[in-house]
């Protein structure tokens, strides 16, 4: 599958927070939807990694480094699940959108591995997109700090104990922490 196709599949996850934004589910129900999705991807990953489930879609949608590790689609669900259950909607939803919209745009513009950062222009585009996604939910300072968190998570992949922290796992919580910090700083003014 082309990189564009992979990114379109990634962006289709916008439907998950979209359920809440369109008032099709309550915020609590969105949390339950994400529990169901997280359980589903866990079962699929156990079958794939533990029992050799080898569907053709895995060949098209997973990267080589995911062949023996938990795939990015599972990390994507886990991170969205975490922010929905830890943060309020005005914090979690922008973080989820930064993953589902910002990350695929950034990925089309440029990629990096664990040893290099993305190019400055790609980082700037990611920041601008994420800022625009957060501004309908929060004021400028929290939006900017959330966008900064998502941009750093997207552009600089840390290696912890030999494992590269995938940005599908780190973008929503990094964004949510940034938004929360920005909101807190506004209370000090």
C-alpha positions as CSV (number, residue, x, y, z in Angstrom):
1,X,0.0,0.0,0.0
2,X,1.3,3.5,-0.8
3,X,2.2,5.8,2.0
4,X,-0.8,8.0,1.0
5,X,-3.1,5.0,1.4
6,X,-1.6,4.2,4.8
7,X,-2.1,7.8,5.9
8,X,-5.7,7.8,4.7
9,X,-6.4,4.8,6.8
10,X,-4.7,6.6,9.7
11,X,-6.9,9.7,9.2
12,X,-10.1,7.5,9.1
13,X,-9.7,7.3,12.9
14,X,-11.1,10.8,13.0
15,X,-14.4,9.1,13.0
16,X,-13.8,8.0,16.6
17,X,-13.7,11.5,18.2
18,X,-16.2,12.5,15.5
19,X,-18.8,10.3,17.1
20,X,-18.6,12.5,20.1
21,X,-18.3,15.8,18.2
22,X,-21.4,14.9,16.2
23,X,-23.3,14.1,19.4
24,X,-23.8,10.5,18.3
25,X,-22.4,9.3,21.6
26,X,-21.8,10.9,25.0
27,X,-18.3,11.4,26.2
28,X,-18.7,8.4,28.6
29,X,-20.0,6.3,25.7
30,X,-17.0,7.3,23.6
31,X,-14.9,5.9,26.4
32,X,-16.8,2.6,26.2
33,X,-16.4,2.5,22.4
34,X,-12.7,2.9,22.9
35,X,-12.6,0.1,25.4
36,X,-14.3,-2.1,22.9
37,X,-11.8,-1.1,20.2
38,X,-8.8,-1.6,22.5
39,X,-10.0,-5.1,23.4
40,X,-10.5,-5.9,19.8
41,X,-7.0,-4.7,18.7
42,X,-5.5,-6.5,21.7
43,X,-7.1,-9.8,20.6
44,X,-5.9,-9.2,17.0
45,X,-2.4,-8.4,18.2
46,X,-2.3,-11.5,20.4
47,X,-3.5,-13.6,17.4
48,X,-1.0,-12.0,15.1
49,X,2.1,-12.0,17.4
50,X,1.3,-15.1,19.4
51,X,-0.4,-17.4,17.0
52,X,0.9,-16.2,13.6
53,X,-2.4,-14.7,12.3
54,X,-1.3,-13.5,8.8
55,X,-4.0,-11.5,7.1
56,X,-3.0,-9.7,3.9
57,X,-4.0,-6.4,5.5
58,X,-1.2,-6.7,7.9
59,X,1.3,-6.8,5.0
60,X,-0.2,-3.6,3.6
61,X,-0.7,-1.6,6.8
62,X,2.1,-2.6,9.1
63,X,5.7,-1.5,8.8
64,X,8.6,-3.9,8.8
65,X,9.6,-3.0,12.4
66,X,6.0,-3.9,13.6
67,X,6.3,-7.5,12.4
68,X,7.5,-8.7,15.8
69,X,6.2,-5.8,17.9
70,X,2.8,-4.4,18.8
71,X,1.6,-2.6,15.7
72,X,0.9,1.1,15.5
73,X,-2.8,0.7,15.1
74,X,-3.0,-0.9,18.5
75,X,-0.9,1.8,20.1
76,X,-3.2,4.3,18.4
77,X,-6.3,2.9,20.1
78,X,-4.5,2.6,23.5
79,X,-3.4,6.2,23.5
80,X,-6.9,7.4,22.5
81,X,-8.4,5.2,25.2
82,X,-6.0,6.6,27.8
83,X,-6.7,10.3,27.1
84,X,-10.5,9.8,27.0
85,X,-10.5,8.2,30.5
86,X,-7.9,10.6,32.0
87,X,-8.8,14.0,30.6
88,X,-12.0,16.0,30.0
89,X,-13.3,16.3,26.4
90,X,-11.8,19.8,25.7
91,X,-8.4,18.3,26.4
92,X,-8.7,14.7,25.1
93,X,-10.6,15.4,21.8
94,X,-8.0,17.8,20.4
95,X,-5.2,15.4,21.4
96,X,-7.0,12.6,19.5
97,X,-7.5,14.9,16.5
98,X,-3.8,15.7,16.5
99,X,-3.1,12.0,16.1
100,X,-5.8,11.3,13.5
101,X,-5.3,14.4,11.4
102,X,-2.0,16.0,12.3
103,X,0.1,12.9,12.3
104,X,-0.9,11.7,8.8
105,X,-0.3,15.1,7.3
106,X,3.1,15.3,9.0
107,X,3.8,11.7,7.8
108,X,3.1,12.6,4.1
109,X,5.4,15.7,4.4
110,X,8.3,13.8,5.9
111,X,9.3,10.9,8.1
112,X,12.1,10.1,10.5
113,X,13.5,7.2,12.4
114,X,14.5,6.9,16.1
115,X,17.9,8.5,15.5
116,X,16.8,11.6,13.6
117,X,14.3,14.4,14.0
118,X,11.9,15.5,11.3
119,X,12.8,18.5,9.2
120,X,12.0,21.9,10.5
121,X,9.4,22.5,7.8
122,X,7.6,19.3,8.7
123,X,7.6,20.2,12.4
124,X,6.3,23.6,11.6
125,X,3.4,22.2,9.5
126,X,2.6,19.7,12.3
127,X,2.5,22.5,14.9
128,X,0.3,24.7,12.7
129,X,-2.2,21.9,12.0
130,X,-2.3,20.8,15.6
131,X,-2.7,24.4,16.8
132,X,-5.7,24.8,14.4
133,X,-7.2,21.6,15.7
134,X,-7.0,22.7,19.3
135,X,-8.2,26.3,19.0
136,X,-11.9,25.4,18.7
137,X,-11.6,23.7,22.1
138,X,-9.3,25.9,24.2
139,X,-7.6,29.3,24.2
140,X,-4.3,30.1,22.5
141,X,-1.8,29.2,25.3
142,X,-3.3,25.7,26.0
143,X,-3.7,25.1,22.3
144,X,-0.1,26.1,21.6
145,X,1.3,24.0,24.4
146,X,-0.8,21.0,23.2
147,X,0.4,21.5,19.6
148,X,4.0,21.7,20.9
149,X,3.6,18.5,22.8
150,X,2.1,16.7,19.8
151,X,4.8,18.1,17.5
152,X,7.6,17.0,19.8
153,X,6.0,13.5,20.1
154,X,5.7,13.3,16.3
155,X,9.1,14.7,15.4
156,X,11.4,13.2,18.0
157,X,10.9,9.5,18.8
158,X,12.6,8.5,22.1
159,X,14.1,5.1,22.6
160,X,13.4,3.6,26.0
161,X,15.1,0.4,27.0
162,X,15.8,-0.3,23.3
163,X,12.2,0.2,22.2
164,X,11.2,3.2,20.0
165,X,8.2,5.0,21.5
166,X,5.8,5.1,18.5
167,X,4.1,8.5,18.0
168,X,0.8,6.7,17.8
169,X,1.2,6.1,21.5
170,X,2.7,9.4,22.5
171,X,0.9,12.2,20.5
172,X,-2.5,12.2,22.3
173,X,-1.1,12.1,25.9
174,X,1.7,14.7,25.0
175,X,-0.9,17.0,23.5
176,X,-3.3,16.5,26.5
177,X,-0.6,17.2,29.0
178,X,0.4,20.4,27.1
179,X,-3.2,21.6,27.0
180,X,-3.6,20.9,30.7
181,X,-0.4,22.7,31.5
182,X,-1.5,25.7,29.4
183,X,-4.9,25.8,31.1
184,X,-3.2,25.6,34.5
185,X,-0.8,28.5,33.6
186,X,-3.8,30.6,32.6
187,X,-5.2,30.2,36.2
188,X,-2.0,31.8,37.6
189,X,-2.4,35.0,35.6
